[in-house]
Amino acid sequence: MPSISVVQQYAIPPDQPGGTRHFEFAKVLEKLGWTTQILASDFSHHEKRFFRREARDRRRTLTTNEQGVSFVYFWIPEYENNGLRRMVSMMWFSLRVFLRILTKPDDVIYASSPHIFCCASSWLAAKIRRRPFVFEVRDLWPEHFAAVSAGSENGLQYKVMGRIANLLYSNSDLVVIFSRSSIDTVLKRGGSRDRVFLLDGVTTEGLPVRIPSPEPPLRPQMVYMGTIGGMYGIQMVLEACLILRNEGLTNFDITFIGDGPEKVRLQEFVHDNDLSNVAFRDPIPKSDVAETLVTFDVGLLLFLPSEHFSYGISPQKLFDYMSVNLPVVSNVQGDLAKVVRDADAGVVSSSATPAALAEAIGDIVDSTKYSPSRFQGGRRYLDEHANRTELTRQISERLLELAK
């Protein structure tokens, strides 16, 4: 029975808030005959707390069975923001992963960014132990780092990350991406087309499907579910709400479900500007996401204006919305906009500005007013073009070839 180590510091089980992409990946691989283990940390990046270890566990490495998937949780130094302590935690995790793979290597080593440092340490350990290495690129690095931190492409951090990325793209046995338009960057940085695999979408099996009411909603209910952080453009949607209020359009509500560094400031903005149709809720476990989404009328997909966000990301929340047939309003241009339009899954603003976003919100409020069954193509599109269960079966064949 082949074995695989999946390395991702922020991987979580379904009872925690956040994305469970790697848990779902491992579940499918287990059904296909693999023995899997996920190397992660039980320090929640979203809630800034340990969610598995008690005080008595201190710095022990914990191995738990999470609904049939083995998780190996390493202790890391705690952190509150994206400062020095978070960098220390990344390096500590990378070292622990290196030592683990060096002493207990599986048949295949599969490491995922972010962050890129644990991928580098995993690659080095795999090379020493002569195991095949797979580099999974959730967001393109260092391009993503520059986009979210306003860092310069001439800066030292960008250059160091760029060299690491080039090494991994050039020397990995397989590079896994989540956005078709990312392939140009991978090839430019040394990757080979025949060693790139596109693994996007979601597993839709067992998920509920939103059934629109036959009567138009009096007040369409919109939801944003995810991290309340600066890169996600939430300030922009609040400014769009102000624009719509000035135009007399307030017959909709928006709920933000999640946590993050911008949450308190944005709550104060809502209070100061008397945006009574905007509310914030605490994050929920991933296992409750689908059942929660079907209670809303529209899902919001937001990012700050950036060329990188038009081609270098694959946000899980878009696929979460589409998987339950929740119509989408998005301000993201490029590849993701094409997905929304091709799927007939919602409305994309003409540009990533508050005014354009306000217009898009107004359009979808109007469409739900007259035709609540509009934009119901998301689930069908995923099943036909981005069914992750089927894609995981395909990548399993590639992994088996590497493990021989």
C-alpha positions as CSV (number, residue, x, y, z in Angstrom):
1,M,0.0,0.0,0.0
2,P,1.7,3.3,-1.1
3,S,2.1,6.0,1.5
4,I,2.1,9.8,1.2
5,S,3.0,12.7,3.6
6,V,1.0,15.9,2.9
7,V,2.8,18.9,4.4
8,Q,0.8,22.1,5.1
9,Q,1.2,24.1,8.3
10,Y,-2.3,25.4,8.2
11,A,-4.2,22.2,7.3
12,I,-7.2,21.7,9.6
13,P,-9.9,19.0,10.2
14,P,-13.6,19.8,9.4
15,D,-14.5,20.8,13.0
16,Q,-12.3,23.9,12.8
17,P,-12.9,27.2,10.9
18,G,-11.1,27.5,7.6
19,G,-10.4,25.5,4.5
20,T,-10.3,21.7,4.6
21,R,-8.8,21.1,1.1
22,H,-6.0,18.8,2.3
23,F,-8.3,16.8,4.6
24,E,-10.7,16.1,1.7
25,F,-7.7,15.3,-0.6
26,A,-6.4,12.8,1.9
27,K,-9.9,11.2,2.4
28,V,-10.1,10.5,-1.4
29,L,-6.6,9.1,-1.5
30,E,-7.4,6.8,1.4
31,K,-10.4,5.4,-0.6
32,L,-8.0,4.9,-3.5
33,G,-5.7,2.7,-1.4
34,W,-3.1,5.2,-0.1
35,T,-1.9,5.5,3.5
36,T,-1.9,9.2,4.2
37,Q,-0.7,11.5,7.0
38,I,-1.0,15.3,7.1
39,L,1.9,17.1,8.7
40,A,0.5,20.3,10.2
41,S,0.3,22.5,13.3
42,D,-2.7,22.6,15.6
43,F,-2.1,26.4,16.2
44,S,-5.1,28.0,14.4
45,H,-4.0,30.8,12.1
46,H,-7.6,32.1,12.1
47,E,-8.2,32.0,15.9
48,K,-4.6,32.3,17.2
49,R,-5.0,29.4,19.6
50,F,-4.1,25.7,19.8
51,F,-7.1,23.6,19.1
52,R,-5.9,20.0,19.9
53,R,-3.2,20.2,22.6
54,E,-3.9,20.8,26.3
55,A,-1.5,22.5,28.6
56,R,-0.1,19.1,29.7
57,D,0.9,18.4,26.1
58,R,3.2,21.5,26.0
59,R,5.5,21.0,23.0
60,R,4.8,17.4,22.2
61,T,4.1,16.2,18.7
62,L,0.5,15.0,18.6
63,T,-0.8,12.3,16.3
64,T,-4.6,12.2,16.0
65,N,-7.2,10.5,13.8
66,E,-9.5,13.1,12.3
67,Q,-12.5,11.3,10.8
68,G,-10.3,8.7,9.3
69,V,-7.3,10.9,8.3
70,S,-4.1,10.9,10.3
71,F,-2.9,14.3,11.4
72,V,0.6,14.9,12.9
73,Y,0.5,18.2,14.8
74,F,3.7,19.9,15.5
75,W,4.0,22.6,18.2
76,I,5.0,26.0,16.9
77,P,5.7,29.4,18.6
78,E,2.5,31.3,19.0
79,Y,2.0,34.6,17.1
80,E,-0.6,37.3,16.9
81,N,0.1,39.0,13.5
82,N,2.3,38.8,10.4
83,G,5.4,40.0,12.2
84,L,8.6,38.4,13.3
85,R,7.0,35.7,15.5
86,R,5.0,34.4,12.6
87,M,8.2,34.1,10.6
88,V,9.8,32.2,13.5
89,S,6.8,29.9,13.6
90,M,7.2,29.2,9.9
91,M,10.9,28.4,10.2
92,W,10.3,26.2,13.3
93,F,7.6,24.2,11.5
94,S,9.9,23.8,8.4
95,L,12.6,22.4,10.6
96,R,10.3,19.9,12.4
97,V,9.0,18.8,9.0
98,F,12.5,18.3,7.6
99,L,13.5,16.1,10.6
100,R,10.2,14.1,10.4
101,I,10.6,13.3,6.7
102,L,14.3,12.6,7.1
103,T,13.6,10.0,9.8
104,K,10.2,8.7,8.7
105,P,9.9,9.2,4.9
106,D,6.7,8.1,3.1
107,D,6.7,6.9,-0.5
108,V,5.7,10.4,-1.8
109,I,6.3,13.8,-0.2
110,Y,3.6,16.3,-1.1
111,A,4.1,19.8,0.3
112,S,1.8,22.8,-0.1
113,S,2.3,26.6,0.0
114,P,1.7,28.8,1.7
115,H,4.3,29.0,3.1
116,I,7.1,28.2,0.7
117,F,9.7,27.5,3.4
118,C,8.1,24.2,4.6
119,C,8.0,23.2,0.9
120,A,11.8,23.9,0.6
121,S,12.6,21.9,3.7
122,S,10.3,19.1,2.6
123,W,12.0,19.0,-0.9
124,L,15.5,18.9,0.7
125,A,14.5,16.0,3.0
126,A,12.8,14.2,0.1
127,K,16.0,14.6,-2.0
128,I,18.2,13.3,0.8
129,R,15.9,10.2,1.2
130,R,15.5,9.8,-2.5
131,R,11.7,10.1,-2.4
132,P,9.6,11.8,-5.2
133,F,8.5,15.4,-4.3
134,V,5.3,17.1,-5.3
135,F,5.0,20.9,-4.9
136,E,1.5,22.2,-4.5
137,V,1.1,25.9,-5.2
138,R,-2.1,27.2,-3.6
139,D,-1.1,30.9,-4.3
140,L,1.8,31.8,-6.5
141,W,4.9,32.8,-4.6
142,P,6.6,35.2,-4.4
143,E,4.0,37.1,-6.5
144,H,1.3,36.6,-3.8
145,F,3.6,37.9,-1.1
146,A,4.2,41.1,-3.1
147,A,0.5,41.5,-3.7
148,V,-0.6,41.2,-0.1
149,S,2.3,43.0,1.6
150,A,2.9,45.8,-1.0
151,G,6.4,44.5,-1.1
152,S,8.8,45.5,-3.9
153,E,9.9,43.0,-6.5
154,N,13.4,44.4,-5.9
155,G,13.2,43.7,-2.2
156,L,15.4,41.1,-0.5
157,Q,12.4,39.0,0.7
158,Y,10.9,38.8,-2.7
159,K,14.2,37.8,-4.3
160,V,14.8,35.1,-1.7
161,M,11.4,33.7,-2.1
162,G,11.7,33.9,-5.9
163,R,14.9,31.8,-5.8
164,I,13.2,29.2,-3.6
165,A,10.2,29.1,-6.0
166,N,12.5,28.7,-9.0
167,L,14.3,25.8,-7.4
168,L,11.0,24.1,-6.5
169,Y,9.4,24.6,-9.9
170,S,12.5,23.3,-11.6
171,N,13.2,20.3,-9.4
172,S,9.8,19.0,-8.3
173,D,8.6,15.7,-9.8
174,L,5.1,17.3,-10.1
175,V,3.8,20.8,-9.6
176,V,0.1,21.1,-8.7
177,I,-1.7,24.3,-9.4
178,F,-5.3,25.5,-8.8
179,S,-5.7,28.2,-11.5
180,R,-5.2,27.4,-15.2
181,S,-3.7,30.9,-15.8
182,S,-1.0,30.2,-13.2
183,I,0.8,27.9,-15.6
184,D,2.6,30.7,-17.5
185,T,4.3,31.8,-14.2
186,V,5.2,28.3,-13.4
187,L,6.8,27.8,-16.8
188,K,8.6,31.1,-16.7
189,R,10.1,30.2,-13.3
190,G,11.5,26.9,-14.6
191,G,8.6,24.4,-14.4
192,S,7.9,21.9,-17.2
193,R,4.4,21.7,-18.8
194,D,4.4,17.9,-18.6
195,R,5.0,18.1,-14.9
196,V,2.1,20.4,-14.1
197,F,-1.3,19.2,-12.8
198,L,-4.4,21.3,-12.5
199,L,-6.4,20.4,-9.3
200,D,-9.1,22.9,-8.8
201,G,-12.8,22.8,-7.8
202,V,-14.4,21.0,-4.9
203,T,-15.8,17.7,-3.9
204,T,-19.6,18.2,-4.3
205,E,-20.7,14.7,-3.1
206,G,-23.0,14.9,-0.1
207,L,-23.4,18.7,-0.2
208,P,-26.8,20.3,0.0
209,V,-28.1,22.3,-3.0
210,R,-29.7,25.7,-2.5
211,I,-33.3,25.7,-3.8
212,P,-34.5,29.2,-4.6
213,S,-37.8,30.3,-3.2
214,P,-40.5,30.6,-5.8
215,E,-41.2,34.1,-4.5
216,P,-38.5,36.9,-4.8
217,P,-36.9,37.7,-1.5
218,L,-38.0,41.1,0.0
219,R,-34.5,41.7,1.3
220,P,-31.8,39.5,-0.5
221,Q,-29.4,38.1,2.1
222,M,-25.8,38.3,1.1
223,V,-22.9,36.6,2.8
224,Y,-19.1,36.7,2.8
225,M,-17.5,33.8,4.5
226,G,-13.7,33.7,5.2
227,T,-10.9,35.7,6.6
228,I,-11.6,39.3,7.5
229,G,-8.2,40.6,6.2
230,G,-6.9,43.6,4.2
231,M,-6.3,41.7,1.0
232,Y,-10.0,40.7,0.7
233,G,-11.4,44.1,-0.2
234,I,-14.1,44.1,2.5
235,Q,-13.6,47.9,3.0
236,M,-14.5,48.2,-0.6
237,V,-17.9,46.5,-0.2
238,L,-18.7,48.7,2.8
239,E,-17.9,51.8,0.6
240,A,-20.2,50.3,-2.1
241,C,-22.9,50.0,0.5
242,L,-22.5,53.8,1.2
243,I,-22.8,54.5,-2.5
244,L,-26.0,52.4,-2.7
245,R,-27.5,54.1,0.3
246,N,-26.9,57.5,-1.2
247,E,-28.8,56.2,-4.3
248,G,-31.7,54.9,-2.1
249,L,-30.9,51.2,-2.4
250,T,-30.8,49.6,1.1
251,N,-33.2,46.7,0.6
252,F,-30.5,44.0,1.1
253,D,-28.4,42.7,4.0
254,I,-24.8,41.6,4.2
255,T,-23.4,39.2,6.8
256,F,-19.6,38.7,7.2
257,I,-18.8,35.3,8.8
258,G,-15.2,34.9,9.9
259,D,-12.4,36.5,11.8
260,G,-9.2,38.3,11.0
261,P,-7.0,41.3,11.7
262,E,-9.4,43.9,10.1
263,K,-12.5,42.8,11.8
264,V,-12.6,45.3,14.7
265,R,-11.7,48.2,12.5
266,L,-14.4,47.3,9.9
267,Q,-17.0,46.9,12.7
268,E,-16.1,50.4,13.9
269,F,-16.5,51.7,10.3
270,V,-20.0,50.1,10.1
271,H,-21.0,51.6,13.4
272,D,-19.6,55.1,12.6
273,N,-21.4,55.1,9.2
274,D,-24.6,53.6,10.5
275,L,-24.7,50.8,8.0
276,S,-27.6,49.0,9.6
277,N,-27.8,46.4,6.8
278,V,-24.3,45.0,7.6
279,A,-23.5,42.5,10.3
280,F,-20.6,40.4,11.5
281,R,-20.6,36.9,12.9
282,D,-18.0,34.6,14.4
283,P,-16.3,31.9,12.2
284,I,-17.9,28.5,12.0
285,P,-16.5,25.0,11.5
286,K,-15.9,23.9,7.9
287,S,-18.4,21.1,8.4
288,D,-21.2,23.7,8.9
289,V,-20.3,25.9,5.9
290,A,-22.5,24.3,3.2
291,E,-25.6,24.1,5.5
292,T,-25.1,27.8,6.4
293,L,-24.6,29.0,2.8
294,V,-27.8,27.6,1.5
295,T,-29.7,29.9,3.9
296,F,-28.4,33.0,2.0
297,D,-29.3,34.4,-1.4
298,V,-25.9,35.7,-2.7
299,G,-22.3,35.0,-1.9
300,L,-19.6,37.7,-2.0
301,L,-16.1,37.1,-3.5
302,L,-13.8,40.1,-2.9
303,F,-10.2,41.0,-3.4
304,L,-8.2,44.2,-3.5
305,P,-7.3,45.5,-7.0
306,S,-4.2,43.6,-8.1
307,E,-3.0,42.0,-11.3
308,H,-1.9,39.0,-9.3
309,F,-5.5,38.3,-8.0
310,S,-6.7,38.1,-11.6
311,Y,-4.5,35.0,-12.4
312,G,-2.6,33.7,-9.4
313,I,-5.2,32.6,-6.8
314,S,-7.9,30.0,-6.4
315,P,-10.1,31.0,-3.5
316,Q,-11.9,28.2,-1.8
317,K,-14.9,30.4,-1.0
318,L,-15.8,30.8,-4.7
319,F,-16.1,27.0,-5.1
320,D,-18.0,26.8,-1.8
321,Y,-20.6,29.2,-3.1
322,M,-20.9,27.5,-6.5
323,S,-21.0,24.0,-4.9
324,V,-24.4,24.8,-3.3
325,N,-25.7,26.9,-6.2
326,L,-25.4,30.2,-4.3
327,P,-25.2,33.1,-6.8
328,V,-22.0,35.1,-6.6
329,V,-21.1,38.8,-6.8
330,S,-17.4,39.3,-7.4
331,N,-15.1,42.2,-8.1
332,V,-12.2,39.8,-9.2
333,Q,-11.2,40.2,-12.8
334,G,-9.4,37.8,-15.1
335,D,-9.5,34.0,-14.7
336,L,-12.0,33.9,-11.9
337,A,-14.3,36.3,-13.6
338,K,-14.4,33.9,-16.6
339,V,-15.3,31.0,-14.3
340,V,-18.2,32.9,-12.8
341,R,-19.5,34.0,-16.3
342,D,-19.0,30.6,-18.0
343,A,-20.8,28.9,-15.2
344,D,-23.7,31.4,-15.2
345,A,-23.1,31.6,-11.5
346,G,-23.4,35.3,-10.8
347,V,-22.4,38.9,-11.5
348,V,-18.8,40.3,-11.9
349,S,-18.2,44.0,-11.5
350,S,-16.7,45.8,-14.5
351,S,-13.7,46.8,-12.4
352,A,-12.3,46.4,-8.8
353,T,-13.7,49.7,-7.6
354,P,-16.4,50.5,-5.0
355,A,-18.5,52.2,-7.6
356,A,-18.4,49.2,-10.0
357,L,-19.0,46.8,-7.1
358,A,-22.0,48.9,-6.0
359,E,-23.4,48.6,-9.5
360,A,-22.9,44.8,-9.5
361,I,-24.6,44.5,-6.1
362,G,-27.5,46.6,-7.5
363,D,-27.7,44.3,-10.5
364,I,-28.0,41.1,-8.5
365,V,-30.4,42.6,-6.1
366,D,-32.5,43.5,-9.1
367,S,-32.2,40.1,-10.7
368,T,-33.2,38.3,-7.5
369,K,-36.1,40.7,-7.2
370,Y,-37.5,39.6,-10.5
371,S,-36.0,36.1,-11.0
372,P,-34.8,34.4,-7.8
373,S,-33.8,31.3,-9.9
374,R,-31.1,33.2,-11.8
375,F,-27.5,32.2,-11.7
376,Q,-27.9,28.5,-10.8
377,G,-25.2,27.1,-12.9
378,G,-22.4,26.8,-10.3
379,R,-22.9,23.2,-9.1
380,R,-23.4,21.9,-12.7
381,Y,-20.2,23.7,-13.8
382,L,-18.1,22.2,-10.9
383,D,-19.5,18.7,-11.6
384,E,-18.6,18.9,-15.3
385,H,-15.3,20.9,-15.2
386,A,-13.9,20.9,-11.7
387,N,-14.9,17.9,-9.8
388,R,-12.1,17.4,-7.3
389,T,-13.0,13.8,-6.5
390,E,-12.4,12.9,-10.2
391,L,-9.3,15.0,-10.4
392,T,-7.9,13.4,-7.3
393,R,-8.4,10.0,-8.9
394,Q,-6.3,11.3,-11.8
395,I,-3.5,12.7,-9.8
396,S,-3.4,9.5,-7.8
397,E,-2.4,7.7,-10.9
398,R,0.4,10.2,-11.4
399,L,1.5,9.8,-7.8
400,L,1.6,6.0,-8.2
401,E,3.9,6.3,-11.1
402,L,6.2,8.5,-9.0
403,A,6.2,6.0,-6.1
404,K,7.3,3.1,-8.3
